[in-house]
Amino acid sequence: GAIAYITDDYQRALVLLNDAYKIAELTKDDEAIGSVNSELGIVYANLGEDEQSMEYYQQSYEHYKKAGELLQAHNSLNNIAQNHITLSNYEAAIEVYKLIISESTKDSPSHIMYGVYSGMSWANLKKEQSNPEAAYEYLLKAKHYLQGTQRYDIELQYYVEEAFVLFQLERFEETLVII
């Protein structure tokens, strides 16, 4: 199913993943059910069916959590938050990110936590009652996890985001330094 959607054969992916879902349900293996739900969420996201996608991601989160797979559970929540941001539902995204933060541990991967805090920053900046100060605070928290990602593209993205937030705060000298 995953190979089918990677090759843009979404109808075949849906058929195969629904078959996989039936098999996973028979096994009552929460990790397998979570995995299939996550894949279905990806397919529906690629089809532009964001609400349907979020339903599958939510089910994925619940099954992964029951299976004790916190990393995969948080990945599903992160996908939900990203869909909310795509739909300009920034307050909803913030609530999902808060859930991830509340459930995270010291062992949570840096790249996940970077994405969570970066997403919180963006959502606070873009929400109806924009809060650039909170956005900057979350961006600084994201920076804490930047070194753990060991990816230069993410580091570059961080500095672009920081310059953008500083510009919104009208801290122009600092914006120029970052750029």
Phi, psi and omega in degrees: 000316180294320179296323180297317181284333176296328179266017177065022175261075189292324180295317178295321179300316179298317179297310182295318181289327175292324173296317179297323179298315179300317179294315180298320178298322179298325182282342184057027178271106185300325179294317179294318179296319177299319181296314180295318177300320179298315179296320176296323176300319179296315181299312181294327175296317178295333178275359180079014179265072188296321180295314178297319178301315181294327176298316178292319177298321179296315177297321178300313178305312183298317180290317178299320180296317177298327180280354181079019181260077187296321180300311179293323179299316180291328176297320177296317177296320179299321177296321177297313180300318179297320176297319177300319179295318177302324180271007182062027175266069189293322179296318178296319178299318180300318179298319179293316178298321178299322178297315178299315181298317182293331181266351184289159179235174177296341180268001179298134184300142181302319183294326177292312183293325175301311180298323179296309182291325175295318177296320177299320179299308182299316181297320178292328179285322188267346183297165185305313175264073184311138181229080182299328179296312178296321179302317180292320178300314180292326178294322176294325176293322178298321182301327178303327183265356184300316183296328181288345181281329180053038178231124183290329179294324178289323177297316177298315178301319180302311183293327175295315179297319180297317178298319180297314181293317178299323176298317178297329177278000182060035175257072191293322179299315179294325178300314180296322178297316181295316180297000000 
